Structures are given as structure tokens and as C-alpha cells.
């Protein structure tokens, strides 16, 4: 269990995301600014993957996230690359998120829940969504979220909420 007690500026220093986060992280409405992720990995974001027991809440992040791996099945998201059955609530992301595959302002791929989140990020990918790049399992639930960012794709699927919804 983690609680963020102050705002953090990462000063655009290279950030390496966690492979899998299983805990509970409450940002207490603080900000993490200056996030800079550029990695060739399966899941890229502030957190790489949010597992079944993972919960992220009340966190506001800004910066630039890029997945440089040349696979259309790899993920990039502002908060997490892959929300694998976890819960993301009351979070926001601003900046940019780019990748070849599944790219979203909050999560690149979603199989969990995203509740009351906001994205103002510019998003580019094959499956590019303002909130989530792809709901690949049909099990992702998104409630009360909105996107104000620009969504772009080249030869793929783009949407304000999902880039592609297989559910």
C-alpha cells in the first residue's frame, strides 16, 4: 500500500516502468510531472502492468510516454501500459503517448476497470484511444471517463474512448 504525500517532478529523467504492479497506490490527488518513458517493452507507462490485485487512484500525471518496440501487440499508456484486471480510478494524464500497437491516454490495453479518469494527451498508435487503446478481452469496463486529446492512427483504429473494442 502506497500513498503519495507530495507532488513529484521527475524532470524528464528516463523512467523505467514496473513490470507488474500488484499493490494499492493512492496519489491523494497529487501530481507526477516530467514523466519521460522511451522503452522497447511489452507494456510501457508510469506503471508497466497493473495486475488483478492492483489499484491506482487519485493520481495526476503529465509527460511523454513512447513504446519503441515494433510490435502491434505491445502497449503504451500514460498511467499504465496494460490494465490486466486492475482498477484505475480518479486519475488523469496529459502530454503524449506513442507506439506502434495498443496506445491509450490512460492504458494501452484494458481488461480491468477505468473509472472517472480524464486524458488530454495526444495519442498515436495502431489501436489509439483517448482512454484505452484496446479492450481485447471484452472484459474492460470504462465508467465516467472523458478524453480531450487528439487521437491519431495510421492504418488502424482510433476512438475517443477505445481505439478498438473487441467486447
N, C-alpha and C positions, 0 to 999 in steps of 0.2 A: 504494500500500500504506500502510495506516494502522494504528497501534497506540495504544490508549488507555492511558496510564500512571497516571492518577489518576481518582478519582470526580469527576463534574461535576454541580453543581446549577445548573439553568437558571433557578431562582427564578420559575417561572411567567411568564417574559417570553415574548411572542409569538415562535413559531418558524416559520420558512419552510422547508419540506422541499425537498430537492434534487429536480429534475425527473427525473433519471436518474442512478443511481449505478452505475458500471462497475468500480469498484475492489474491493480486499480490505480489510475493516475488521475488525480483531481487538480486541475490547473487553478482552481479558485478564481477564475476569470482574469488570471494574469496573462502576460504576453511573452511569447518567444519570438524575437525578431532576428533578422540576419541569418536565417537558415540557408545553408548552401550545401546541397547534395548533388553530386555528379558521380554516379556509380553504374557499373555494369553488373546488375544482380537481378534475381527473380522478383524481389519486392523492394521498392525504394520509396522513402518518405522520411518524416521525422522518426516514425517507427516503421520497421520493415513489414512485419506481420503482426496483427492483433489476433490472438488465439481465442479459443472457446471461452476461457475464463477472463479474458482481457476486457477492461473497461477504461475508456478515456473520456473525460468530461471537463467542461468549463475551461477550455484552453483556446487561446487565440494566437495563431502562428502566421508569420509572414516571411517570405523568402523565395528562393528558387530551387526547384527540385527537377532533376533530369535523370532518366534511366537511359544509359548509353548502350545497353545490351540490345543487339539487333534482332530480337525475337518478338513477334506479335503477341505472345502469351505472357510476357513479363509485365509487371505492374509498376506504376508510379502514381503517388498521391501526395497531396500536401500534408495530410495528417498521417496516413499510413498507406503503404503500397497495397496490402491485402488485408481486408477486414474479414478474416476467416471465422465467422460465427461470434465475433465480439460485439461490443456496443460502443458507439461513438455518440456522445450527446452534448449539446450546447457548445460546439466547437466552431471555429471559423478559420479560413485560410485565405490569404491574399498574396499575390505575387505571380509566379508562373510555374506550371508543371508540364514537362515534355517527356515524350518517349515514343518508341516505335509501336508499342502494343496497347495495353489497357491503362488509360490515363484519366484520372479524375481530380477535381479540386479538393475533395476530402479523401477519397480512397480510389485506388486504381481498379481494384476488384472488390466486390462486396458479396458476402454470403451471410452477413450478420445484420445488425440494425444500425441505422444512422438516423438520429433524432434531433430536430431543432438545430440544424447546422446551416452555415452560410459560407458560400465561396464567392470571392470577387476575382479569382485567379484567371489568367489566360491559360487555356488548356489546349494541348496539341497531342494527338496520337491516333492510332488506327481506330480504336474504340474510345472516343473522347467524350466525357460527360462532366457537366458542371459540378455534380456531387460525386458520382461514381462512374468509372469507365465502363464497367460491365457487371451485370447480375448474371453470372454464368450458371448458377445452380437453380435459379428460380426461388431461392430462399431469402434473398435480401429484402429487407423492409426499410423504406425511407419515409419518415413522417415529418411534417412541418419544416422542411428544408427549402432553401432557395438559392439560386445562382444569379449573380450579376456580372459574371465574367464572360469573356469572349471564348467560344469553343470552335476549334478548327480541326479538320481531318483531311487527309489526302488519300482518297480511295477507300474510306472506311465508313464508320457510323459515328454521328455526333448528335448530342442532345443536351438540353439544358439541365436535366437531372441525370439520366443514364445515357451513355454512348450506345450501349446495346443491352437490351433486356431479354434474356433467354427464359424468363419466368412466365 
